[in-house]
Amino acid sequence: MEIGCFVVSVCGWILVCSTMPTEIWTWSEVDSIVLTTSNYFSNLWKDCISDSTGVSDCKGIPSMLALNWDIHMCRALIITSIILGFFGSILVLVGMKCTKIGGSEIANARVTFAGGMNYLISGMCSMIAFSYYGNKIRAEFQDPNFKAQKCWCVYWLGRLHPTCCWRSYLQ
């Protein structure tokens, strides 16, 4: 059971890691251009626009101080989640019953518990970041004054990684 939960937790951590470089967190179509259709997409690190010919132009966010607080929060929470998930993986790998790296049984249980808590906090950080960003997109989609009306976000799967299996580390 420990090995299965470890594999599920590592797979979830990999899913969270894979969301950082993904370019399309939001997607919008701009229909106001007469001859070509423009598509706007962005993530936490840059904003891009492409036309119907497939040419895209991406612009990195020029200043950390120019960002909104919600983008700062999502960046910080996801980076925290990745770091805590990494250390949780190391601690759980060292403390599992099938590995003989740690010391006594009590020491292994404490190390595994610490790794499980890292996984739990990692999952909560990613869940908060992805849920907040998704809710922000939903609110923009339902706002009649917001110009870009087609948006989507697909990163709720990776947030569930440690919250489903952290209890088995306590046993």
C-alpha positions in Angstrom: 0.0 0.0 0.0 2.9 2.3 0.7 4.4 1.8 -2.7 1.1 2.4 -4.5 0.5 5.6 -2.6 4.1 6.7 -3.2 3.7 6.1 -7.0 0.4 8.0 -7.0 1.9 10.9 -5.1 4.9 11.1 -7.4 2.7 11.0 -10.4 0.6 13.8 -9.0 3.8 15.8 -8.3 4.9 15.3 -11.9 1.5 16.6 -13.1 1.9 19.7 -10.9 5.5 20.1 -12.3 4.2 19.8 -15.8 1.8 22.8 -15.4 4.6 25.3 -14.8 5.9 25.4 -18.4 2.5 24.8 -20.1 1.8 27.8 -22.3 -2.0 27.7 -22.4 -3.6 28.3 -19.1 -6.2 30.7 -20.6 -7.4 30.8 -24.1 -9.4 33.6 -25.8 -10.5 34.3 -29.3 -10.6 37.9 -30.5 -13.3 38.3 -33.1 -13.1 42.0 -33.7 -10.4 41.7 -36.4 -12.0 41.5 -39.9 -9.6 39.5 -42.0 -7.8 37.2 -39.5 -8.8 35.6 -36.2 -6.5 36.3 -33.3 -6.1 33.9 -30.4 -4.8 35.1 -27.1 -3.3 32.6 -24.6 -1.3 33.1 -21.4 0.1 31.4 -18.4 1.8 32.6 -15.2 5.0 33.6 -17.0 4.1 35.1 -20.4 1.3 36.4 -22.6 1.0 35.3 -26.3 -1.1 36.2 -29.3 -1.4 34.2 -32.5 -3.2 34.8 -35.8 -5.0 32.5 -38.2 -1.7 31.8 -40.1 -0.2 30.2 -37.0 2.3 32.9 -36.2 2.5 33.6 -32.5 4.2 36.4 -30.7 5.0 35.8 -27.0 6.0 38.5 -24.5 7.4 37.7 -21.2 6.1 39.6 -18.2 8.6 42.5 -18.0 8.5 43.4 -14.4 7.8 41.5 -11.2 6.4 44.7 -9.7 3.9 45.1 -12.6 2.1 41.8 -11.8 -1.2 41.6 -10.1 -1.2 40.0 -6.6 -3.1 37.0 -7.8 -0.4 36.0 -10.3 2.2 36.4 -7.6 0.2 34.2 -5.2 -0.3 31.5 -7.8 3.3 31.5 -8.8 4.4 31.3 -5.1 2.0 28.5 -4.3 2.9 26.4 -7.2 6.6 26.7 -6.7 6.1 25.9 -3.0 4.0 22.9 -4.0 6.8 21.6 -6.2 9.5 22.1 -3.6 7.5 20.5 -0.8 6.5 17.6 -3.1 10.1 17.0 -4.0 11.2 16.9 -0.3 8.2 14.8 0.5 9.2 12.2 -2.1 12.7 12.0 -0.7 11.5 11.7 2.9 8.9 9.0 2.1 11.4 7.1 0.0 13.8 7.1 2.9 11.2 6.2 5.5 9.2 3.5 3.8 9.2 0.0 5.3 10.6 -1.6 2.1 13.7 0.6 2.2 16.4 0.0 4.8 18.0 3.4 4.6 16.6 4.8 7.9 17.3 3.7 11.4 14.8 2.1 13.7 11.2 1.5 12.9 10.1 4.5 15.0 12.6 6.8 13.1 11.3 5.5 9.8 7.7 6.1 10.8 8.6 9.7 11.8 10.4 10.3 8.5 7.5 8.9 6.6 5.1 11.0 8.6 7.1 14.1 7.8 7.1 13.2 4.1 3.3 12.6 4.2 2.8 16.0 5.7 5.0 17.6 3.0 2.8 15.9 0.4 -0.4 17.1 2.2 0.8 20.7 2.3 2.1 20.4 -1.3 -1.3 19.3 -2.4 -3.1 22.0 -0.5 -0.8 24.7 -2.1 -1.4 23.4 -5.6 -5.2 23.0 -5.0 -5.5 26.6 -3.8 -3.5 28.0 -6.7 -5.3 26.0 -9.4 -8.7 26.6 -7.9 -8.1 30.3 -7.5 -6.8 30.7 -11.1 -9.7 28.6 -12.5 -12.2 30.6 -10.5 -10.6 33.8 -11.8 -11.1 32.6 -15.4 -14.7 31.6 -14.7 -15.4 35.0 -13.2 -13.9 36.7 -16.3 -15.9 34.4 -18.5 -19.2 35.3 -16.8 -18.4 39.1 -16.6 -20.3 40.8 -19.5 -17.8 43.7 -19.5 -14.8 41.4 -20.1 -13.8 41.4 -23.8 -12.3 37.9 -24.2 -15.3 35.6 -23.8 -13.8 32.1 -24.5 -11.6 30.7 -21.7 -10.7 27.4 -20.2 -8.3 25.9 -17.7 -7.5 22.2 -17.2 -5.2 21.7 -14.2 -7.4 20.3 -11.4 -6.2 16.8 -11.9 -2.7 17.3 -10.5 -3.9 19.1 -7.4 -5.5 15.9 -6.0 -2.2 13.9 -5.9 -1.2 14.1 -2.2 -4.7 14.6 -0.7 -5.8 11.2 -1.7 -3.0 9.0 -0.2 -1.4 10.9 2.6 -3.2 8.9 5.3 -1.4 5.7 4.4 1.9 7.3 5.3 0.6 7.7 8.9 0.3 3.9 9.4 
